[in-house]
Amino acid sequence: MTDSLDTYRLLGRSGLRVSPLSLGAMTFGADWGWGADKDDARRIFDTYVDRGGNFVDTANMYTNGTSETLVGEFAAGRRDRLVLATKYSMTRREDDPNAGGNHRKSMVQSVEESLRRFKSDHIDLLYLHAWDFLTPVEEVLRGMDDLVRAGKVLYLGISDTPAWQVSRMQAIADLRGWSPLIALQIEYSLIERTVERDLIPMAQEMGLGVVPWSPLGSGVLTGKYTRADLVQPDGPVLPEGTRREIAIGNGALTERGLVVAEVVKSVAADMGTTPSRVALAWTLLNPGVASTIIGARTSEQLADNLGALDIEFGDEHLARLDEVSAQPLGFPHEFLRKPLVQHVVFGSVKVAGR
């Protein structure tokens, strides 16, 4: 791959330039019991930016708001050169029906709080964090557009939402002259490839740059877990739980996940590198991916992750990774590729790009 943090990529159908690896700040703050303390987070942030990185990702309630506060503090004096992304939707008060969700009240109040934590007059990229299946799309889009027109937000994105809903929203925004969505944040890794069915192709068609989260499969692809770790936690999984419990709750730490991780470890050994670098570099091969989020908790983890930009895969390595991780595309994708269907649609005619 032989890339670098300062070899920037355009984010979706915008002119915004971002680093190929973005710094995930969900680990900033020890409020949830497993993140980096302030000093460690500062070292991680400074190292990333000093290497040319400019794309930092957080959310309104990561580590109960500490993440945004630390990002704002660390960005002081170099705010203009950074692309700070945050998200709204997570509830700010568990007993308040309007403290979370996708609606305008939640959106505006969350943005105002994020701006105060950032100590900034604008957010570079605002994501809807997770689809709530309740709020009308027109309310979301118009609310976002109002924030852009007010100068409080520069660009818009969406995360963890069905492909059909995102494409519908983008079409409405285009038709009504509202600010478009330029980024799609989704889970994508060698463990989670079902997004290749609809979400990633949709993003490429509709002009959204894909920003994968959890490219290491909640840490499973680093090779640190074994089958002894498959014991289910007692009670519900919460953000304050252990990393192992969260990996189970996210569906990454499973028998299948461990099988995939073993192949990643084997490929990494053959290449003389680490499993983390192999897993991260693999996501960057997808042409729909603009920037992959890395979520280091230590400076050593960050240094390891940044080494993914130097990975060069051989065909045999890619074939092994694909074989162990591939997911069926399902209907209608596999149906439309069948020779019979191709014949009844095209006959004997040859069409370029088919």
Helices and strands as residue ranges (DSSP letters): E 9-10, E 17-18, E 21-24, H 38-50, E 55-57, G 62-65, H 66-75, G 79-81, E 83-88, H 104-118, E 123-128, H 137-149, E 153-159, H 163-176, E 181-187, G 194-196, H 199-206, E 209-213, G 220-222, G 227-230, H 243-249, H 255-271, H 275-284, E 292-294, H 299-306, G 307-310, H 315-325, H 333-337, H 339-346
